Amino acid sequence: MWAQVDDPVSGDIYTLLKFNLNQNFQVLNDPVTYNPCTLGTTDGTIYLKVSDVSNGGHELYSLSNNWTETGVKYNDVFSSLTIGQTLLDTTVSTEEDSVNDWTTLAVPGSVLNDACTNNSGIVSFIVSGGSTNAIAWHSRDDTVDRPYIVVTVND
């Protein structure tokens, strides 16, 4: 799930992401499916495909799960949603970034394991652009280049 909200005053842009880890996934060239919540995770990487470049960086924080893609509004982000206090990852964007490049953001295994233990495998994040010229991503509506997460599981 993916949503974007814009601050009507400052123009800052925020991207919200939600993933369900409590399902079976198939590994490339392996007929067996795996459930990250059953195996436990060591880390993860979020992949976002750039659709509009920026001259600013972006930061990744955890986010509470009480939002929907079509229902979230800017005021919800800071009034009814809980944003994690720990910065999970940050990257620097430059004007040399190209449209259709993939940006990656690292997610600690502890955040993913907590989602499996306490939230039925649902995990949400907020990407703060911190700029009115924040980077933009392809959305889940894009059948080829939608945001996704790669999870490393315990052996």
C-alpha positions as CSV (number, residue, x, y, z in Angstrom):
1,M,0.0,0.0,0.0
2,W,1.3,3.4,-0.8
3,A,0.1,7.0,-0.3
4,Q,1.5,10.5,-0.6
5,V,0.5,13.5,1.5
6,D,1.6,17.1,1.0
7,D,1.9,19.7,3.7
8,P,-0.5,22.5,2.5
9,V,1.6,25.2,4.3
10,S,5.2,24.2,3.7
11,G,4.8,22.0,0.7
12,D,6.8,19.2,2.2
13,I,6.0,15.8,0.8
14,Y,5.6,12.6,2.7
15,T,5.3,9.0,1.4
16,L,3.5,6.3,3.4
17,L,4.2,2.6,2.7
18,K,2.6,-0.5,4.2
19,F,3.6,-4.1,3.6
20,N,2.2,-7.4,4.8
21,L,5.0,-9.8,5.8
22,N,2.8,-12.6,7.1
23,Q,2.3,-14.4,3.8
24,N,4.1,-16.9,1.8
25,F,6.7,-15.7,-0.7
26,Q,8.5,-17.6,-3.3
27,V,12.3,-17.3,-3.7
28,L,13.7,-17.1,-7.2
29,N,14.3,-20.5,-8.7
30,D,13.0,-22.3,-5.6
31,P,9.7,-24.1,-5.7
32,V,9.2,-23.8,-1.9
33,T,7.4,-20.8,-0.4
34,Y,8.6,-19.1,2.8
35,N,6.8,-16.9,5.4
36,P,9.1,-14.3,6.9
37,C,7.0,-14.1,10.1
38,T,7.4,-17.8,10.7
39,L,11.2,-17.9,10.0
40,G,12.2,-14.6,11.5
41,T,13.9,-11.8,9.7
42,T,17.5,-10.4,9.9
43,D,16.9,-7.3,7.8
44,G,15.0,-5.8,4.9
45,T,15.4,-3.4,2.0
46,I,12.7,-1.2,0.6
47,Y,12.9,-0.5,-3.1
48,L,11.3,2.7,-4.6
49,K,11.6,3.6,-8.2
50,V,12.1,7.3,-8.9
51,S,9.5,9.0,-11.0
52,D,10.6,12.6,-10.3
53,V,14.1,13.7,-9.2
54,S,14.9,15.9,-6.2
55,N,17.8,18.0,-4.9
56,G,17.1,16.9,-1.3
57,G,17.5,13.8,0.7
58,H,14.9,11.6,2.4
59,E,14.5,9.8,5.7
60,L,12.8,6.6,6.7
61,Y,10.8,6.1,9.9
62,S,8.5,3.4,11.1
63,L,4.8,4.4,11.2
64,S,1.7,3.0,12.9
65,N,-0.6,1.0,10.8
66,N,-3.9,2.8,11.3
67,W,-4.2,4.4,7.9
68,T,-5.6,3.4,4.5
69,E,-4.3,4.4,1.1
70,T,-7.5,6.3,0.1
71,G,-8.3,7.6,3.6
72,V,-5.1,9.2,4.8
73,K,-4.8,13.0,4.8
74,Y,-1.9,15.3,5.7
75,N,-3.4,16.2,9.1
76,D,-3.6,12.5,10.0
77,V,0.1,12.0,9.7
78,F,0.9,14.2,12.7
79,S,-2.4,13.9,14.7
80,S,-3.6,10.3,14.6
81,L,-0.6,8.3,13.3
82,T,2.4,7.5,15.5
83,I,5.8,8.1,13.8
84,G,8.8,6.2,15.2
85,Q,11.4,8.3,17.0
86,T,14.3,6.3,15.5
87,L,15.6,7.2,12.1
88,L,15.8,3.9,10.2
89,D,17.7,5.0,7.2
90,T,18.6,8.2,5.3
91,T,19.9,8.8,1.8
92,V,21.1,11.8,0.0
93,S,19.4,12.6,-3.4
94,T,21.2,14.8,-5.9
95,E,20.0,16.3,-9.1
96,E,22.1,13.7,-10.8
97,D,19.6,11.0,-9.8
98,S,17.7,9.8,-12.8
99,V,14.1,9.1,-13.3
100,N,13.6,5.3,-13.3
101,D,16.6,4.7,-10.9
102,W,15.8,2.5,-7.9
103,T,16.3,4.0,-4.4
104,T,16.9,1.6,-1.5
105,L,16.2,2.2,2.1
106,A,17.4,-0.3,4.8
107,V,15.1,-1.7,7.5
108,P,16.4,-3.4,10.6
109,G,15.2,-6.9,11.3
110,S,14.0,-5.8,14.7
111,V,11.4,-3.6,13.1
112,L,10.2,-6.4,10.9
113,N,10.2,-9.0,13.7
114,D,8.2,-6.6,15.9
115,A,5.6,-6.3,13.1
116,C,5.3,-10.0,12.9
117,T,5.0,-10.4,16.6
118,N,2.7,-7.5,17.4
119,N,0.9,-6.4,14.2
120,S,0.0,-9.6,12.4
121,G,2.9,-9.0,10.0
122,I,1.7,-5.6,8.9
123,V,4.5,-2.9,8.8
124,S,4.2,0.7,7.8
125,F,6.8,3.4,7.1
126,I,6.9,7.1,6.3
127,V,9.5,8.6,4.0
128,S,10.1,12.3,4.7
129,G,11.3,14.3,1.8
130,G,12.0,17.4,3.9
131,S,11.7,19.6,0.9
132,T,9.1,21.0,-1.5
133,N,11.2,19.4,-4.2
134,A,11.1,16.0,-2.7
135,I,11.7,12.9,-4.8
136,A,8.7,11.2,-6.1
137,W,8.2,7.4,-6.6
138,H,6.2,5.1,-8.7
139,S,3.1,4.0,-6.9
140,R,1.5,0.5,-6.3
141,D,-0.7,1.2,-9.3
142,D,2.3,0.7,-11.5
143,T,2.2,-3.0,-12.3
144,V,5.9,-3.3,-13.0
145,D,7.7,-0.7,-10.8
146,R,5.6,-0.6,-7.6
147,P,7.4,-0.2,-4.2
148,Y,8.5,-3.5,-2.7
149,I,10.4,-4.9,0.2
150,V,13.1,-7.6,0.2
151,V,13.4,-9.5,3.5
152,T,16.3,-11.6,4.6
153,V,15.1,-14.5,6.7
154,N,16.8,-16.7,9.3
155,D,18.1,-20.0,8.0
